[in-house]
């Protein structure tokens, strides 16, 4: 049985999010890749959408408020549907043995339950979408509960 690298990313991440790096690393190490898609609630995005809709409703623009809310729900639903297809297409085109799974909840619980059922994981890669939002506490918990190497990826800022 071929050992795999587990790449953990947010289902709603619309960027590459380190997937190409995970493919390159898997090729160099002659490993397969397992992708765990997490559903992280974008609480601030949802809050901003709701507050904007409330503002329009208070101003008497009820139809605009409804449209604003339906656009927010449609965007989230569209992103949830589009991201797994994109990742599946990228995995299919990579030429690597791949496995894609979905998880819910926090990173520690999702990775822990995945590792209980999949013993062939050698290394864990956390995408920038998982590590960027103040996940220091979660990362420390993950380090103390997982006995495999964990690599965190960060987004590189582009200078103008």
N, C-alpha and C positions, 0 to 999 in steps of 0.2 A: 504494500500500500504506500503510495506516494505521500509524503508529508506536505502540508499546505501552509501558506501564509494567510492569516486572517486579516482582511482589510475592513475596518469598521468606518462607516461613513453615514452621514445624514441623508435620508431618503429625499429631502427637498434641496439638496445641494445641486445647483445648476451648473457648477464649474467642474473641471476635471477633478479637483479635490485630492490630487495625489494618486489617482488611479493609474496613470501612466507610469509613475514611479514604482507603484506596487507591481505592475506588469514587468518592468525592467528588472526589479529585484528578484522576482520569481524566476525569470529567465536565467539570470546570472547564477542563482542558487539551484537551478534545476528543480523547482518546486511547482506545485499547483497553487491556485489562489482561490480562497473562499471570501466572498463579500457578504458582510452583514450590514443590512440597511436598517438604520434606526429611525424612528419617528420622534424627533425632538420637537416639542411644542414651541413655536415661536411666539412666546407670550407677549413680548413687546410689539411685534407686528400685529397681532390680533387686537391688542389694546389700542394701538394707534388707529386701526380700522374702525373699531367701535366708537372711539371718541370722535373721529371725523364724521361718522354717520349721525351721532348724537348732535353734533354742532349743526349739521344741515337740517335735522329734524326740528331743533329748537328755532331755527330761522324760518320755519314753515316750508322748507323744501323737502317734503316727505318722499316724493318720487326719487329725488337725487340721493337721499339717504338710503332708500331701498336698493337703488342701483349700486351704490357704493358697497353695501353689504354683500350683494350678490356677486359683484366683481371680486371681492376678497375671497369669498367662498369658492368661486370658480377658479381663481388663480391657484389656490391651495390644492384643489382637486386636480387641476391640470398638471401642476408640478408633481403631485403624487403619482399620477398616471404616466407622466413623461419620463421621470428620472429612472425608474426600473428598466424601461425599454432601452433607454440610452446606455445604461450600464450593461444590460444584457448584450446589446449590439457590440459594445466595446469589448466585452469578455469573449464573445463569439469570434470577433475579428483578431483577437490577441494570439490565437493559436495555443493557448494554455488550457490545461484542465481547470475548469472553473465550476464553482458552486455558489449560487446566490440564495441568501436566506433573508428573512425579515425578522426584526425584533422590535419590541416596544419597551417602554420604561427607560430607566436610566442606563448609562453605559455599563456600569458594574454588573447589574442584574442581567442585562442582555448578553454580555460577553460571558459571564459565569454560566448561564444556562446553555449557551451555545457550546462552550467547552465541555460541559458534562455529557453532551450527546455526540460530540465530535472530538475524538481523542487524537486525531492526526494533525493537529495544529502545532506548528513549531515556533511561530513568531506572530505577534500582533502588531499591526500598523494602524494607528489612529489618524484619521484624516483631519485636515485643518478645521473642517466644520464641526468636528467633535471636540477639539481641544481649544478652540478660540474663545468660547464664551465663559470664561471664568471656571474652568473645569478642574482647578487645582485639587480641590477636595476629592472629587471623583477619581482623579488620576492617582492620588495617594491611596485611596481605597482599592483601586484596581491593582496597584503594585503590591499591596499587602495580601490580596486574595488570589492572584494569578501567578503560577510558577513558570511562566514563559517570558521570554524577552518582549518588551513593549517599546515600540518606536513611535514617537509623536511627530507628525508633520506639521509644518507651519506655512502659512501663505507668505510668499516673498512680496514685499512691497515694491511697487514699481516707482522709480523716480522719474519725474517729468523732464 
